Amino acid sequence: MARARPMFRARVLARIVALATALACTGLAVTGSAASAAPSAVPSAPGTGPVLELPRPTGPFTVGRTELSLRDAARADPWVVGERRELMVSLWYPAVPGRGARPAPYMTERESAALLELLGADDVPEDTLAKVRTYSVADARPLARRSPLVLLSPGFKLPRATLSSLAEDLASRGYVVAGVGHNHEAVATTFPDGRTTPCSACTPPYDQAKLTRVGEGRAADMRFVLDRLTGPRPVWGGGRAVDGRRVAMVGHSAGGYSTVPAMRGDRRIDAGLTLDGLAEVSTPGVDRPFLMMGTPENAPGGAGEPYWGRTWSALSGWKRWLTVDGAQHESFTDLPALVDQAAPGTAEEMAHGMVHGMALGKADGRAAGGAVAEDGLSGARGVEITRAYVGAFLDRQLRNRPRPLLDGPSVHLPEVRFWAP
């Protein structure tokens, strides 16, 4: 297994703080490295670190967000003896616009501190990520409509907040998104009673047996969440906000390879999509629509074999296999976009070690490695591509809307390659 590079990660994030603080003192703003709608770091008080923000959602709806704490009394926690399975779930949804709305926090201070510690960013203020500006309104009133449901599962060790850019965009386009915090599988998960649980699952060995355990456990988590959101006594929306007849699951890394066992165990999930994560547990495939999207190393014959090829062969429904030139494992999350705002051009460097030194992040259990493409993907561009293809897939599979973007290469998004081995 390749070694992580914590000192490098620390340098990258420390550069964010130093740069943003200096610019705050001079009154200047920092622009992202992409020329699109990438946000800039918001100047903050000297010495307090940067105030970063997520990319603005592209849809027409105001986005609301609420938090659910769920406990499955019938199931033991797979990682901690004597505990019942608990989950934190963030719900993003189309909301009624309102004045004086309170933005939802990105993550808690304890989650921020734990994630920065994981990244080796010892000199970065612990609450830096807790201050990230979101485009969600805390506990806003949902629109009076039934929306398709998207179950969202993050990478191993990562808080569910790291997929907020995608979740907010989908909610702005009319989906309810349930981002699941799998307890003891993220560096920190904060509950409403003030507890913050650590990553009890984050111990070696990181082998296929453990990946299978993670995948099967997350599949059970998703069944439970689906029961609680669409069952006879839904915990949110009074049964009027979620359309349980239109459900998909999207996952990054460990969340991605958990999508196949979740679909195999629950026919209510109509479609699935992985963002750079497949493993042995994925290889039985499914008979419903499935999109595989990953880094260049996961093209046919690449480092992702045998799992990507075997999964592809076992998929018997509608399917696509895409890779993104210049992408790294974290390109499908918020993290490179946040780094790029305050330190333009560091996303390529960060991709070598910012998150992916974490074992279990990739399907084969290896840490980050390999060369970064000469034309590396900026954080903003990674968010743009991820939003475009995930949104198109969900529109096509859950809303039966034609989306030519899925039919072949696009001149507007030339980084995306289609494979049909």
KOLPA-23981 format. One record per residue (C-alpha): residue in three letters; x, y, z. Coordinates in pm, whole numbers, padded with zeros to 5 digits, always signed. Layout:
BEGIN
ALAXYZ ...
END
This chain:
BEGIN
MET+00000+00000+00000 ALA+00133+00341-00094 ARG+00199+00582+00188 ALA-00011+00892+00249 ARG+00167+01227+00245 PRO+00032+01412+00551 MET+00303+01679+00548 PHE+00210+01768+00193 ARG-00159+01787+00281 ALA-00074+02017+00569 ARG+00122+02248+00340 VAL-00168+02274+00097 LEU-00429+02359+00359 ALA-00196+02585+00553 ARG-00145+02773+00228 ILE-00521+02833+00215 VAL-00523+02993+00556 ALA-00210+03202+00501 LEU-00330+03326+00163 ALA-00683+03406+00276 THR-00560+03584+00589 ALA-00318+03795+00389 LEU-00587+03888+00139 ALA-00829+03972+00417 CYS-00576+04221+00552 THR-00545+04390+00213 GLY-00916+04375+00129 LEU-00860+04169-00185 ALA-01062+03867-00294 VAL-00929+03538-00422 THR-01062+03393-00744 GLY-01090+03027-00827 SER-00876+02872-01097 ALA-01175+02807-01323 ALA-01336+03081-01529 SER-01687+02956-01462 ALA-01906+03032-01161 ALA-01649+02915-00912 PRO-01682+03111-00588 SER-01402+03305-00427 ALA-01283+03280-00072 VAL-01464+03529+00148 PRO-01218+03746+00341 SER-01236+03698+00717 ALA-01089+03867+01019 PRO-00709+03853+01027 GLY-00582+03539+01192 THR-00913+03353+01181 GLY-00861+03161+00858 PRO-01055+03176+00529 VAL-01430+03163+00481 LEU-01481+02937+00183 GLU-01804+02865-00002 LEU-01957+02590-00209 PRO-02025+02640-00579 ARG-02369+02790-00637 PRO-02643+02539-00731 THR-02764+02554-01090 GLY-03134+02470-01050 PRO-03435+02700-01004 PHE-03540+02593-00653 THR-03435+02725-00315 VAL-03258+02448-00122 GLY-03355+02352+00231 ARG-03162+02123+00461 THR-03251+01944+00779 GLU-03077+01683+00993 LEU-03220+01349+01107 SER-03081+01126+01379 LEU-03198+00768+01319 ARG-03154+00459+01537 ASP-03215+00104+01417 ALA-03302-00078+01739 ALA-03319-00409+01551 ARG-02960-00404+01426 ALA-02627-00412+01607 ASP-02358-00168+01502 PRO-02105-00360+01289 TRP-01804-00181+01441 VAL-01876-00124+01812 VAL-01986-00411+02034 GLY-02295-00339+02242 GLU-02425-00050+02031 ARG-02733-00036+01810 ARG-02686+00106+01463 GLU-02722+00486+01453 LEU-02707+00714+01152 MET-02700+01086+01092 VAL-02882+01185+00773 SER-02868+01524+00602 LEU-03174+01595+00388 TRP-03147+01849+00106 TYR-03475+01934-00066 PRO-03663+02192-00278 ALA-03785+02456-00034 VAL-04014+02755-00010 PRO-03813+03078-00046 GLY-03809+03300+00260 ARG-03650+03623+00380 GLY-03390+03628+00653 ALA-03315+03263+00600 ARG-03039+03106+00809 PRO-02776+02922+00600 ALA-02724+02562+00706 PRO-02375+02493+00843 TYR-02142+02286+00628 MET-02032+02059+00913 THR-01983+02085+01289 GLU-01669+02223+01448 ARG-01575+01881+01581 GLU-01618+01725+01237 SER-01407+02003+01089 ALA-01132+01950+01345 ALA-01127+01574+01288 LEU-01116+01603+00910 LEU-00836+01858+00922 GLU-00644+01631+01157 LEU-00688+01345+00912 LEU-00549+01568+00639 GLY-00246+01647+00853 ALA-00335+02018+00859 ASP-00209+02087+01210 ASP-00161+02462+01154 VAL-00510+02523+01014 PRO-00776+02659+01256 GLU-00991+02367+01366 ASP-01319+02533+01269 THR-01213+02628+00912 LEU-01440+02374+00742 ALA-01728+02446+00981 LYS-01733+02799+00837 VAL-01775+02697+00474 ARG-02069+02887+00326 THR-02347+02668+00190 TYR-02646+02748-00030 SER-02890+02553+00187 VAL-03143+02710+00423 ALA-03159+02542+00762 ASP-03496+02372+00824 ALA-03673+02560+00546 ARG-04031+02461+00467 PRO-04041+02197+00189 LEU-04226+02274-00131 ALA-04566+02108-00157 ARG-04456+01845-00409 ARG-04344+01484-00416 SER-03987+01459-00537 PRO-03769+01166-00644 LEU-03532+01046-00373 VAL-03154+01016-00408 LEU-02964+00820-00142 LEU-02610+00958-00115 SER-02319+00772+00046 PRO-01976+00936+00104 GLY-01627+00792+00087 PHE-01472+00599+00375 LYS-01352+00829+00657 LEU-01520+01131+00495 PRO-01811+01318+00656 ARG-02127+01320+00449 ALA-02087+01699+00410 THR-01809+01647+00154 LEU-02074+01573-00112 SER-02273+01889-00041 SER-02202+02055-00378 LEU-02369+01765-00556 ALA-02652+01737-00304 GLU-02739+02106-00314 ASP-02743+02107-00693 LEU-02973+01805-00713 ALA-03210+01959-00458 SER-03215+02284-00657 ARG-03327+02075-00955 GLY-03614+01911-00771 TYR-03474+01605-00592 VAL-03479+01513-00224 VAL-03128+01399-00133 ALA-03053+01191+00176 GLY-02682+01211+00259 VAL-02611+00930+00502 GLY-02350+00953+00774 HIS-02254+00590+00839 ASN-02165+00594+01207 HIS-01807+00495+01298 GLU-01705+00506+00929 ALA-01620+00879+00916 VAL-01349+01055+01112 ALA-01624+01225+01312 THR-02004+01217+01325 THR-02182+01463+01553 PHE-02526+01378+01692 PRO-02791+01620+01823 ASP-02723+01524+02185 GLY-02368+01658+02150 ARG-02187+01327+02103 THR-01923+01308+01832 THR-01829+00953+01745 PRO-01490+00859+01595 CYS-01405+00626+01308 SER-01402+00293+01489 ALA-01386+00114+01154 CYS-01063+00292+01057 THR-00820+00022+01158 PRO-00619-00216+00937 PRO-00631-00446+00758 TYR-00781-00274+00456 ASP-00849-00577+00239 GLN-01135-00702+00023 ALA-01296-00871+00324 LYS-01323-00534+00497 LEU-01449-00364+00182 THR-01720-00629+00160 ARG-01811-00570+00524 VAL-01837-00196+00461 GLY-02043-00247+00145 GLU-02289-00488+00302 GLY-02325-00270+00613 ARG-02398+00038+00406 ALA-02653-00155+00202 ALA-02835-00231+00527 ASP-02808+00135+00627 MET-02973+00241+00303 ARG-03260-00006+00345 PHE-03324+00137+00690 VAL-03312+00499+00569 LEU-03547+00416+00284 ASP-03788+00252+00529 ARG-03785+00559+00751 LEU-03838+00806+00466 THR-04098+00617+00263 GLY-04255+00365+00501 PRO-04597+00382+00670 ARG-04470+00633+00932 PRO-04214+00855+00754 VAL-03991+01058+00983 TRP-03991+01364+00756 GLY-04233+01539+00525 GLY-04539+01354+00647 GLY-04514+01123+00347 ARG-04591+01411+00113 ALA-04240+01523+00011 VAL-04071+01200-00100 ASP-04181+00987-00395 GLY-04085+00636-00287 ARG-04160+00504-00636 ARG-03861+00690-00781 VAL-03540+00616-00591 ALA-03172+00609-00688 MET-02846+00566-00498 VAL-02526+00758-00570 GLY-02201+00695-00386 HIS-01841+00813-00389 SER-01558+00566-00326 ALA-01679+00329-00051 GLY-02026+00471-00104 GLY-01991+00385-00473 TYR-01902+00020-00430 SER-02179-00009-00169 THR-02437+00086-00432 VAL-02446-00257-00595 PRO-02515-00457-00276 ALA-02772-00194-00176 MET-02955-00237-00507 ARG-02931-00616-00495 GLY-03082-00614-00147 ASP-03362-00366-00217 ARG-03572-00357-00533 ARG-03701-00013-00437 ILE-03373+00138-00559 ASP-03438+00192-00929 ALA-03093+00306-01043 GLY-02738+00338-00915 LEU-02424+00538-00984 THR-02069+00503-00854 LEU-01819+00787-00840 ASP-01478+00620-00850 GLY-01552+00319-00633 LEU-01598-00048-00724 ALA-01478-00359-00539 GLU-01529-00734-00515 VAL-01865-00672-00347 SER-01978-00488-00664 THR-01894-00757-00914 PRO-02225-00951-00905 GLY-02380-00653-01085 VAL-02747-00556-01105 ASP-03033-00569-01355 ARG-03127-00202-01329 PRO-02967+00113-01475 PHE-02614+00174-01350 LEU-02350+00434-01433 MET-01980+00382-01357 MET-01781+00707-01349 GLY-01421+00733-01239 THR-01067+00854-01285 PRO-00857+00767-01593 GLU-00696+00473-01411 ASN-01039+00309-01405 ALA-01065+00287-01783 PRO-01073-00065-01932 GLY-00742-00237-01865 GLY-00641+00017-01601 ALA-00562-00008-01232 GLY-00929-00052-01147 GLU-00930-00402-01290 PRO-01054-00661-01230 TYR-01342-00499-01043 TRP-01454-00243-01300 GLY-01449-00490-01588 ARG-01620-00766-01392 THR-01890-00530-01265 TRP-01948-00397-01617 SER-01991-00748-01756 ALA-02242-00835-01483 LEU-02463-00530-01542 SER-02766-00644-01743 GLY-02967-00321-01755 TRP-02896+00021-01907 LYS-02531+00103-01836 ARG-02249+00347-01905 TRP-01876+00342-01823 LEU-01719+00687-01810 THR-01382+00825-01706 VAL-01277+01188-01660 ASP-00941+01304-01793 GLY-00733+01481-01530 ALA-00955+01371-01242 GLN-00829+01233-00914 HIS-01021+01036-00656 GLU-01135+01349-00470 SER-01244+01537-00785 PHE-01602+01415-00735 THR-01623+01576-00387 ASP-01623+01934-00255 LEU-01266+01928-00131 PRO-01066+02030-00444 ALA-01312+02314-00515 LEU-01267+02449-00164 VAL-00889+02434-00192 ASP-00886+02596-00536 GLN-01081+02900-00419 ALA-00814+03021-00183 ALA-00508+02869-00343 PRO-00560+02861-00721 GLY-00382+02579-00897 THR-00328+02352-00598 ALA-00602+02104-00679 GLU-00368+01893-00892 GLU-00108+01882-00617 MET-00366+01816-00350 ALA-00501+01521-00543 HIS-00183+01325-00476 GLY-00243+01316-00107 MET-00512+01537+00039 VAL-00766+01266+00105 HIS-00671+00958-00082 GLY-00390+00852+00146 MET-00685+00708+00334 ALA-00708+00334+00279 LEU-01042+00197+00160 GLY-01088+00517-00037 LYS-01024+00325-00356 ALA-01189+00001-00440 ASP-00867-00198-00438 GLY-00771-00060-00097 ARG-00457+00116-00222 ALA-00365+00469-00131 ALA-00320+00745-00382 GLY-00058+00700-00645 GLY+00016+00746-01010 ALA+00089+01060-01203 VAL-00150+01350-01227 ALA-00247+01430-01585 GLU-00067+01728-01734 ASP-00399+01901-01782 GLY-00527+01842-01431 LEU-00890+01904-01343 SER-00964+02212-01134 GLY-01190+02172-00835 ALA-01466+02381-00993 ARG-01451+02179-01314 GLY-01474+01856-01118 VAL-01791+01980-00948 GLU-01934+02094-01283 ILE-01874+01757-01451 THR-02001+01558-01155 ARG-02318+01762-01132 ALA-02380+01742-01507 TYR-02354+01365-01543 VAL-02517+01267-01214 GLY-02804+01505-01287 ALA-02845+01376-01642 PHE-02845+01014-01522 LEU-03109+01079-01257 ASP-03326+01283-01495 ARG-03318+00999-01745 GLN-03377+00713-01503 LEU-03614+00867-01248 ARG-03796+01126-01462 ASN-03781+00958-01803 ARG-03636+01271-01960 PRO-03406+01239-02261 ARG-03051+01345-02182 PRO-02822+01337-02490 LEU-02525+01400-02262 LEU-02536+01028-02180 ASP-02535+00918-02545 GLY-02170+00992-02621 PRO-01880+01239-02586 SER-01969+01607-02545 VAL-01781+01897-02703 HIS-01867+02100-02393 LEU-01725+01843-02151 PRO-01444+01685-02354 GLU-01271+01544-02044 VAL-01536+01272-02020 ARG-01458+00953-02210 PHE-01712+00679-02291 TRP-01609+00314-02286 ALA-01792+00009-02419 PRO-01552-00287-02395 
END
